[in-house]
């Protein structure tokens, strides 16, 4: 598999979620990239673990709705964009998170 540079725009299903956040960009970026803390603010997550820095090439695991996914970080543009993805139960997903002024987070 080649390293993704964006979500798969030809995938049979694409979900887009956005939220406007009135918070400093540093706060949003920290919440987005501190994987181990995800369950503290995302009620759908029951676990998340990243042992290495949040940077391209590193992997982390997270658990939601009873299944665990190991995701690889493909791209990190500091305080701007992340791209990561993984496979679980035969489904491959890629997530692009954006937090650029105006502060927005997309997953």
N, C-alpha and C positions, 0 to 999 in steps of 0.2 A: 504494500500500500504506500502510495506517495503521501508526503506530509501535506495535510490540508492547509489552504490559505484562506478559506472562508467556509461557511456552511454549504452543504450540497443543495444548490438551488434547483436541482432536478429530482430531489427526493420526493417520494410519494406523499409525505406529510411534512409540512413546515409550520412551526408554531412561532409566533412573535408575541412577546410580552413586554410591555413598557410601563414604566412608572416614573412620574416626576417626583423628585426628592429635593426638598428644601434643606440641604445640608452642604457643608464644605466638601469640595471634591476629594480632599485627603481622607475624610471620613468614609465616603462612599467607596473609594478605592481600597481602603483598609478592610472594610467589610467584605468586599468582593474577593480579595486576594488572601485573606486569612481563613483558609479552608477549614482548619481545625475548629474554628468558631461558628461555622455555618449553622450547626444545629441550635445554637443559642438564639438565632433570629429567624430561622426558617423552620417552622413547625413540621413541615413535611419530611425533614431530614432527621434520621435517628442516629446518624454517625457520619463523621468525615475525618480523614487523616491524611496529612501531607507531612512527610518527614524532612523533605528538602525545601530549599527556597522555591517560591512561586515563580518559576522561570521555564522557558522552553526546554523541552526534553525530559523534564521531571514528571512523575506520575503521582496520583493521589487516589484514594478510595473514598467512596461516599455511599451511604445507604439511605434509601427512600422507598416508601411503600413496600417494604419487605424484601427488596433485592439490592444487592451490592454491585457497584460499578467501579471498575478501575479506569480512570481517565488519564490521558496524557495531555500535557500542556504543549500546544503547538506554537503559540505566539503570545508575547506580552509586549505591548507598547505602553510604557510606564504612564500611569494616570490617564490612559486613553482607551485601550482595547485589550481584551484577552480572547484567545481562541483555544478551546480544549475539547476533547471528545473521548469517547470510549464505547465499548460494546457490552451489552447485558442481555441475556436470554435471546441471542440471535438478532438483536436490534442494535444498529450502529448509530450513534448520535454525535453531532458536533454542535458546540455552543459558542456563540460569540457574545461577549459582554462588552458593552460600550459605556463609558462614563466620561463624556467630553462636554465642556460647556456648550449649551446649558446642560447641567448635570442630568444625565439620563442613564439608566441601566437597562439593557436589553438582554434577554436570555432566550 
